[in-house]
C-alpha cells in the first residue's frame, strides 16, 4: 500500500476546495465593496423617497461630491442657483438645454446617490431647501407665461406666483402670490394709476400681492418686499410691504401692522416677536421699535438692524457718504469707519458683535478688538456656536476661500452661501464649485487652524 499516494489525494482535493472557497469569498467581498461605492449607486428618480431623509447627517472631515459637471457649458450658475442644503448632503442646480432649463436635485445618503431632474421650463428662479432638508421649492414659467411654484416636483399652476421665497422653520413653503383683478372688484379705492404703476414697474397685470405661508394668506398689498423674517421657533414673522390703498410702506407682523412715514431701509425681528426697523424720511433717518421712534439722525441711512439672539439688545449701522459711518450697539456708538462693509452679527451669547469695516485698509471688528484683514471679504462673518471662532468668505483674484480666525483655507472656483458650523463647533462646512464638480467641503476647525 502506497501511504504517500493515499494521503496526498484527499489533501489535494481539500486544497482545491479551499482555493475555490477563498476565490468565492474574495469575489463576494469585491462585489460588496463595489456596491458600497456611491458612484455605483446613483439612481435617477422622479422624486427622492422618504427613506433618504431618515438618518441624520453629521459633519466630518470628508468631502462629498454632489454633482459631476462633465460639460460645464450645460451648467448654469445664476444669482439663485446652485442652492446647497444646510446639512451638506444635497444641492439643487440648473442645467441648460436648447429649450430652456431643467432643475436637478442631487442628494447623497450613505452609499446611495439620488438624482431627480425636472421637466424643461423657459425660466426658473428662487430655489429654497427646507430646514429639515426634505423639501425644496422654486418658481418656474413656461413659454413666458405666468409664474407658478414647484414644490417637491409638483407644480401649482392654480395660483400666479411672483416669487417663491423661503420655508418657515416648521418647513412650510412661503411664496408671494399675485392677486388677480377679480379679487379687487369690491375695492372702490383702486385707481387706474395704481394699475398703471404695477404694469410699468413690474410688467404684470394684476393689482397686488399676497404672502402665502403654508395654507394661510395675508392681506393684499401693492408690493411685498424681501426678506421675510421668522423667529427661530417660527411663532413670529415680519416683512415690509406697500399698502394697496395709497402705496405707503408698512411693516407687517402676525401681531400687528405698523404704518410708516417714509422709506423702510432695514428690518429686524427678535426671538420674542419684537420688530425694529430703520426709516428714511426727507433729510432724517430714524430707528423705530414696535412702531415707536427711538432715535433720529440728521445724516445717513440706518441699515443692518439686528437683534441679539435673546432679543434684549439691538444693533444697527448708520451709513454716511462723508466717511464717518458708525455702528450703534444697545444705544451706544461702537465705532466710526470710512465704510462698514458687512452686516452686523451678534455672538451666540449676545455679548459681542462682529462686522467688517474699512475702505482700503479693512478690519474685522470683534467686540472691542480690531483685526486687520489681508484678504478681500465678500460676505458677512459667521460665529461658531460657542462664540470662539469667526469665519467669512474671501475672494482674492479668481479664487474663493474660507477664512477662520484669520487663517485662509484652500482656494476654489466659487464658494456658495455662508459657511456653516456644526452644533458642537468642531467642524465647518460649505458648498463649492471645484473644477468640474459641485462639492460639500467639511473641515475640522482644529486641523484647519494648525496647518
Secondary structure as a PSIPRED ss2 file (coil, helix, strand):
# PSIPRED VFORMAT (PSIPRED V4.0)

   1 X C   1.000  0.000  0.000
   2 X C   1.000  0.000  0.000
   3 X H   0.000  1.000  0.000
   4 X H   0.000  1.000  0.000
   5 X H   0.000  1.000  0.000
   6 X H   0.000  1.000  0.000
   7 X H   0.000  1.000  0.000
   8 X H   0.000  1.000  0.000
   9 X H   0.000  1.000  0.000
  10 X H   0.000  1.000  0.000
  11 X H   0.000  1.000  0.000
  12 X H   0.000  1.000  0.000
  13 X H   0.000  1.000  0.000
  14 X H   0.000  1.000  0.000
  15 X H   0.000  1.000  0.000
  16 X H   0.000  1.000  0.000
  17 X H   0.000  1.000  0.000
  18 X H   0.000  1.000  0.000
  19 X H   0.000  1.000  0.000
  20 X H   0.000  1.000  0.000
  21 X H   0.000  1.000  0.000
  22 X H   0.000  1.000  0.000
  23 X H   0.000  1.000  0.000
  24 X H   0.000  1.000  0.000
  25 X H   0.000  1.000  0.000
  26 X H   0.000  1.000  0.000
  27 X H   0.000  1.000  0.000
  28 X H   0.000  1.000  0.000
  29 X H   0.000  1.000  0.000
  30 X H   0.000  1.000  0.000
  31 X H   0.000  1.000  0.000
  32 X H   0.000  1.000  0.000
  33 X H   0.000  1.000  0.000
  34 X H   0.000  1.000  0.000
  35 X H   0.000  1.000  0.000
  36 X H   0.000  1.000  0.000
  37 X C   1.000  0.000  0.000
  38 X H   0.000  1.000  0.000
  39 X H   0.000  1.000  0.000
  40 X H   0.000  1.000  0.000
  41 X H   0.000  1.000  0.000
  42 X E   0.000  0.000  1.000
  43 X E   0.000  0.000  1.000
  44 X E   0.000  0.000  1.000
  45 X E   0.000  0.000  1.000
  46 X C   1.000  0.000  0.000
  47 X C   1.000  0.000  0.000
  48 X C   1.000  0.000  0.000
  49 X C   1.000  0.000  0.000
  50 X H   0.000  1.000  0.000
  51 X H   0.000  1.000  0.000
  52 X H   0.000  1.000  0.000
  53 X H   0.000  1.000  0.000
  54 X C   1.000  0.000  0.000
  55 X C   1.000  0.000  0.000
  56 X C   1.000  0.000  0.000
  57 X C   1.000  0.000  0.000
  58 X C   1.000  0.000  0.000
  59 X C   1.000  0.000  0.000
  60 X C   1.000  0.000  0.000
  61 X C   1.000  0.000  0.000
  62 X C   1.000  0.000  0.000
  63 X C   1.000  0.000  0.000
  64 X E   0.000  0.000  1.000
  65 X E   0.000  0.000  1.000
  66 X E   0.000  0.000  1.000
  67 X E   0.000  0.000  1.000
  68 X E   0.000  0.000  1.000
  69 X C   1.000  0.000  0.000
  70 X C   1.000  0.000  0.000
  71 X C   1.000  0.000  0.000
  72 X H   0.000  1.000  0.000
  73 X H   0.000  1.000  0.000
  74 X H   0.000  1.000  0.000
  75 X E   0.000  0.000  1.000
  76 X E   0.000  0.000  1.000
  77 X C   1.000  0.000  0.000
  78 X C   1.000  0.000  0.000
  79 X C   1.000  0.000  0.000
  80 X C   1.000  0.000  0.000
  81 X C   1.000  0.000  0.000
  82 X C   1.000  0.000  0.000
  83 X E   0.000  0.000  1.000
  84 X E   0.000  0.000  1.000
  85 X C   1.000  0.000  0.000
  86 X C   1.000  0.000  0.000
  87 X C   1.000  0.000  0.000
  88 X C   1.000  0.000  0.000
  89 X C   1.000  0.000  0.000
  90 X E   0.000  0.000  1.000
  91 X E   0.000  0.000  1.000
  92 X E   0.000  0.000  1.000
  93 X E   0.000  0.000  1.000
  94 X E   0.000  0.000  1.000
  95 X E   0.000  0.000  1.000
  96 X E   0.000  0.000  1.000
  97 X C   1.000  0.000  0.000
  98 X C   1.000  0.000  0.000
  99 X C   1.000  0.000  0.000
 100 X C   1.000  0.000  0.000
 101 X E   0.000  0.000  1.000
 102 X E   0.000  0.000  1.000
 103 X E   0.000  0.000  1.000
 104 X E   0.000  0.000  1.000
 105 X E   0.000  0.000  1.000
 106 X E   0.000  0.000  1.000
 107 X E   0.000  0.000  1.000
 108 X E   0.000  0.000  1.000
 109 X E   0.000  0.000  1.000
 110 X C   1.000  0.000  0.000
 111 X C   1.000  0.000  0.000
 112 X E   0.000  0.000  1.000
 113 X E   0.000  0.000  1.000
 114 X E   0.000  0.000  1.000
 115 X E   0.000  0.000  1.000
 116 X E   0.000  0.000  1.000
 117 X E   0.000  0.000  1.000
 118 X C   1.000  0.000  0.000
 119 X C   1.000  0.000  0.000
 120 X C   1.000  0.000  0.000
 121 X E   0.000  0.000  1.000
 122 X C   1.000  0.000  0.000
 123 X E   0.000  0.000  1.000
 124 X E   0.000  0.000  1.000
 125 X E   0.000  0.000  1.000
 126 X E   0.000  0.000  1.000
 127 X E   0.000  0.000  1.000
 128 X E   0.000  0.000  1.000
 129 X E   0.000  0.000  1.000
 130 X C   1.000  0.000  0.000
 131 X C   1.000  0.000  0.000
 132 X C   1.000  0.000  0.000
 133 X C   1.000  0.000  0.000
 134 X C   1.000  0.000  0.000
 135 X C   1.000  0.000  0.000
 136 X E   0.000  0.000  1.000
 137 X E   0.000  0.000  1.000
 138 X E   0.000  0.000  1.000
 139 X E   0.000  0.000  1.000
 140 X E   0.000  0.000  1.000
 141 X E   0.000  0.000  1.000
 142 X C   1.000  0.000  0.000
 143 X C   1.000  0.000  0.000
 144 X C   1.000  0.000  0.000
 145 X C   1.000  0.000  0.000
 146 X C   1.000  0.000  0.000
 147 X C   1.000  0.000  0.000
 148 X E   0.000  0.000  1.000
 149 X E   0.000  0.000  1.000
 150 X E   0.000  0.000  1.000
 151 X E   0.000  0.000  1.000
 152 X C   1.000  0.000  0.000
 153 X C   1.000  0.000  0.000
 154 X E   0.000  0.000  1.000
 155 X E   0.000  0.000  1.000
 156 X E   0.000  0.000  1.000
 157 X C   1.000  0.000  0.000
 158 X C   1.000  0.000  0.000
 159 X C   1.000  0.000  0.000
 160 X C   1.000  0.000  0.000
 161 X E   0.000  0.000  1.000
 162 X E   0.000  0.000  1.000
 163 X E   0.000  0.000  1.000
 164 X E   0.000  0.000  1.000
 165 X E   0.000  0.000  1.000
 166 X E   0.000  0.000  1.000
 167 X E   0.000  0.000  1.000
 168 X C   1.000  0.000  0.000
 169 X C   1.000  0.000  0.000
 170 X C   1.000  0.000  0.000
 171 X C   1.000  0.000  0.000
 172 X C   1.000  0.000  0.000
 173 X E   0.000  0.000  1.000
 174 X E   0.000  0.000  1.000
 175 X E   0.000  0.000  1.000
 176 X E   0.000  0.000  1.000
 177 X E   0.000  0.000  1.000
 178 X E   0.000  0.000  1.000
 179 X E   0.000  0.000  1.000
 180 X C   1.000  0.000  0.000
 181 X H   0.000  1.000  0.000
 182 X H   0.000  1.000  0.000
 183 X H   0.000  1.000  0.000
 184 X H   0.000  1.000  0.000
 185 X C   1.000  0.000  0.000
 186 X C   1.000  0.000  0.000
 187 X C   1.000  0.000  0.000
 188 X C   1.000  0.000  0.000
 189 X C   1.000  0.000  0.000
 190 X C   1.000  0.000  0.000
 191 X C   1.000  0.000  0.000
 192 X H   0.000  1.000  0.000
 193 X H   0.000  1.000  0.000
 194 X H   0.000  1.000  0.000
 195 X H   0.000  1.000  0.000
 196 X H   0.000  1.000  0.000
 197 X H   0.000  1.000  0.000
 198 X H   0.000  1.000  0.000
 199 X H   0.000  1.000  0.000
 200 X H   0.000  1.000  0.000
 201 X H   0.000  1.000  0.000
 202 X H   0.000  1.000  0.000
 203 X C   1.000  0.000  0.000
 204 X C   1.000  0.000  0.000
 205 X C   1.000  0.000  0.000
 206 X C   1.000  0.000  0.000
 207 X C   1.000  0.000  0.000
 208 X E   0.000  0.000  1.000
 209 X E   0.000  0.000  1.000
 210 X E   0.000  0.000  1.000
 211 X E   0.000  0.000  1.000
 212 X E   0.000  0.000  1.000
 213 X E   0.000  0.000  1.000
 214 X C   1.000  0.000  0.000
 215 X C   1.000  0.000  0.000
 216 X E   0.000  0.000  1.000
 217 X E   0.000  0.000  1.000
 218 X C   1.000  0.000  0.000
 219 X C   1.000  0.000  0.000
 220 X C   1.000  0.000  0.000
 221 X E   0.000  0.000  1.000
 222 X E   0.000  0.000  1.000
 223 X E   0.000  0.000  1.000
 224 X E   0.000  0.000  1.000
 225 X E   0.000  0.000  1.000
 226 X E   0.000  0.000  1.000
 227 X E   0.000  0.000  1.000
 228 X E   0.000  0.000  1.000
 229 X E   0.000  0.000  1.000
 230 X E   0.000  0.000  1.000
 231 X C   1.000  0.000  0.000
 232 X C   1.000  0.000  0.000
 233 X C   1.000  0.000  0.000
 234 X C   1.000  0.000  0.000
 235 X C   1.000  0.000  0.000
 236 X C   1.000  0.000  0.000
 237 X E   0.000  0.000  1.000
 238 X E   0.000  0.000  1.000
 239 X E   0.000  0.000  1.000
 240 X E   0.000  0.000  1.000
 241 X E   0.000  0.000  1.000
 242 X E   0.000  0.000  1.000
 243 X E   0.000  0.000  1.000
 244 X C   1.000  0.000  0.000
 245 X C   1.000  0.000  0.000
 246 X C   1.000  0.000  0.000
 247 X C   1.000  0.000  0.000
 248 X C   1.000  0.000  0.000
 249 X E   0.000  0.000  1.000
 250 X E   0.000  0.000  1.000
 251 X E   0.000  0.000  1.000
 252 X E   0.000  0.000  1.000
 253 X E   0.000  0.000  1.000
 254 X C   1.000  0.000  0.000
 255 X C   1.000  0.000  0.000
 256 X C   1.000  0.000  0.000
 257 X E   0.000  0.000  1.000
 258 X E   0.000  0.000  1.000
 259 X E   0.000  0.000  1.000
 260 X C   1.000  0.000  0.000
 261 X C   1.000  0.000  0.000
 262 X C   1.000  0.000  0.000
 263 X E   0.000  0.000  1.000
 264 X E   0.000  0.000  1.000
 265 X E   0.000  0.000  1.000
 266 X E   0.000  0.000  1.000
 267 X E   0.000  0.000  1.000
 268 X E   0.000  0.000  1.000
 269 X E   0.000  0.000  1.000
 270 X C   1.000  0.000  0.000
 271 X C   1.000  0.000  0.000
 272 X C   1.000  0.000  0.000
 273 X C   1.000  0.000  0.000
 274 X C   1.000  0.000  0.000
 275 X E   0.000  0.000  1.000
 276 X E   0.000  0.000  1.000
 277 X E   0.000  0.000  1.000
 278 X E   0.000  0.000  1.000
 279 X E   0.000  0.000  1.000
 280 X E   0.000  0.000  1.000
 281 X E   0.000  0.000  1.000
 282 X C   1.000  0.000  0.000
 283 X C   1.000  0.000  0.000
 284 X E   0.000  0.000  1.000
 285 X E   0.000  0.000  1.000
 286 X E   0.000  0.000  1.000
 287 X E   0.000  0.000  1.000
 288 X E   0.000  0.000  1.000
 289 X E   0.000  0.000  1.000
 290 X C   1.000  0.000  0.000
 291 X C   1.000  0.000  0.000
 292 X E   0.000  0.000  1.000
 293 X E   0.000  0.000  1.000
 294 X E   0.000  0.000  1.000
 295 X E   0.000  0.000  1.000
 296 X E   0.000  0.000  1.000
 297 X E   0.000  0.000  1.000
 298 X C   1.000  0.000  0.000
 299 X C   1.000  0.000  0.000
 300 X C   1.000  0.000  0.000
 301 X E   0.000  0.000  1.000
 302 X E   0.000  0.000  1.000
 303 X E   0.000  0.000  1.000
 304 X E   0.000  0.000  1.000
 305 X E   0.000  0.000  1.000
 306 X E   0.000  0.000  1.000
 307 X E   0.000  0.000  1.000
 308 X C   1.000  0.000  0.000
 309 X C   1.000  0.000  0.000
 310 X C   1.000  0.000  0.000
 311 X C   1.000  0.000  0.000
 312 X C   1.000  0.000  0.000
 313 X C   1.000  0.000  0.000
 314 X E   0.000  0.000  1.000
 315 X E   0.000  0.000  1.000
 316 X E   0.000  0.000  1.000
 317 X E   0.000  0.000  1.000
 318 X E   0.000  0.000  1.000
 319 X E   0.000  0.000  1.000
 320 X C   1.000  0.000  0.000
 321 X C   1.000  0.000  0.000
 322 X C   1.000  0.000  0.000
 323 X C   1.000  0.000  0.000
 324 X C   1.000  0.000  0.000
 325 X E   0.000  0.000  1.000
 326 X E   0.000  0.000  1.000
 327 X E   0.000  0.000  1.000
 328 X E   0.000  0.000  1.000
 329 X E   0.000  0.000  1.000
 330 X C   1.000  0.000  0.000
 331 X C   1.000  0.000  0.000
 332 X E   0.000  0.000  1.000
 333 X E   0.000  0.000  1.000
 334 X E   0.000  0.000  1.000
 335 X E   0.000  0.000  1.000
 336 X E   0.000  0.000  1.000
 337 X E   0.000  0.000  1.000
 338 X C   1.000  0.000  0.000
 339 X C   1.000  0.000  0.000
 340 X E   0.000  0.000  1.000
 341 X C   1.000  0.000  0.000
 342 X C   1.000  0.000  0.000
 343 X C   1.000  0.000  0.000
 344 X C   1.000  0.000  0.000
 345 X E   0.000  0.000  1.000
 346 X E   0.000  0.000  1.000
 347 X C   1.000  0.000  0.000
 348 X C   1.000  0.000  0.000
 349 X C   1.000  0.000  0.000
 350 X C   1.000  0.000  0.000
 351 X C   1.000  0.000  0.000
 352 X C   1.000  0.000  0.000
 353 X E   0.000  0.000  1.000
 354 X E   0.000  0.000  1.000
 355 X E   0.000  0.000  1.000
 356 X E   0.000  0.000  1.000
 357 X E   0.000  0.000  1.000
 358 X C   1.000  0.000  0.000
 359 X C   1.000  0.000  0.000
 360 X C   1.000  0.000  0.000
 361 X C   1.000  0.000  0.000
 362 X C   1.000  0.000  0.000
 363 X E   0.000  0.000  1.000
 364 X E   0.000  0.000  1.000
 365 X E   0.000  0.000  1.000
 366 X E   0.000  0.000  1.000
 367 X C   1.000  0.000  0.000
 368 X C   1.000  0.000  0.000
 369 X E   0.000  0.000  1.000
 370 X E   0.000  0.000  1.000
 371 X E   0.000  0.000  1.000
 372 X E   0.000  0.000  1.000
 373 X C   1.000  0.000  0.000
 374 X C   1.000  0.000  0.000
 375 X C   1.000  0.000  0.000
 376 X C   1.000  0.000  0.000
 377 X E   0.000  0.000  1.000
 378 X C   1.000  0.000  0.000
 379 X C   1.000  0.000  0.000
 380 X C   1.000  0.000  0.000
 381 X C   1.000  0.000  0.000
 382 X E   0.000  0.000  1.000
 383 X E   0.000  0.000  1.000
 384 X C   1.000  0.000  0.000
 385 X C   1.000  0.000  0.000
 386 X C   1.000  0.000  0.000
 387 X C   1.000  0.000  0.000
 388 X C   1.000  0.000  0.000
 389 X C   1.000  0.000  0.000
 390 X E   0.000  0.000  1.000
 391 X E   0.000  0.000  1.000
 392 X E   0.000  0.000  1.000
 393 X E   0.000  0.000  1.000
 394 X E   0.000  0.000  1.000
 395 X E   0.000  0.000  1.000
 396 X E   0.000  0.000  1.000
 397 X C   1.000  0.000  0.000
 398 X C   1.000  0.000  0.000
 399 X E   0.000  0.000  1.000
 400 X E   0.000  0.000  1.000
 401 X E   0.000  0.000  1.000
 402 X E   0.000  0.000  1.000
 403 X E   0.000  0.000  1.000
 404 X E   0.000  0.000  1.000
 405 X C   1.000  0.000  0.000
 406 X C   1.000  0.000  0.000
 407 X E   0.000  0.000  1.000
 408 X E   0.000  0.000  1.000
 409 X C   1.000  0.000  0.000
 410 X C   1.000  0.000  0.000
 411 X C   1.000  0.000  0.000
 412 X E   0.000  0.000  1.000
 413 X C   1.000  0.000  0.000
 414 X E   0.000  0.000  1.000
 415 X E   0.000  0.000  1.000
 416 X E   0.000  0.000  1.000
 417 X E   0.000  0.000  1.000
 418 X E   0.000  0.000  1.000
 419 X E   0.000  0.000  1.000
 420 X E   0.000  0.000  1.000
 421 X E   0.000  0.000  1.000
 422 X C   1.000  0.000  0.000
 423 X C   1.000  0.000  0.000
 424 X C   1.000  0.000  0.000
 425 X C   1.000  0.000  0.000
 426 X C   1.000  0.000  0.000
 427 X E   0.000  0.000  1.000
 428 X E   0.000  0.000  1.000
 429 X E   0.000  0.000  1.000
 430 X E   0.000  0.000  1.000
 431 X E   0.000  0.000  1.000
 432 X E   0.000  0.000  1.000
 433 X E   0.000  0.000  1.000
 434 X E   0.000  0.000  1.000
 435 X C   1.000  0.000  0.000
 436 X C   1.000  0.000  0.000
 437 X E   0.000  0.000  1.000
 438 X E   0.000  0.000  1.000
 439 X E   0.000  0.000  1.000
 440 X E   0.000  0.000  1.000
 441 X E   0.000  0.000  1.000
 442 X E   0.000  0.000  1.000
 443 X E   0.000  0.000  1.000
 444 X E   0.000  0.000  1.000
 445 X H   0.000  1.000  0.000
 446 X H   0.000  1.000  0.000
 447 X H   0.000  1.000  0.000
 448 X H   0.000  1.000  0.000
 449 X H   0.000  1.000  0.000
 450 X H   0.000  1.000  0.000
 451 X C   1.000  0.000  0.000
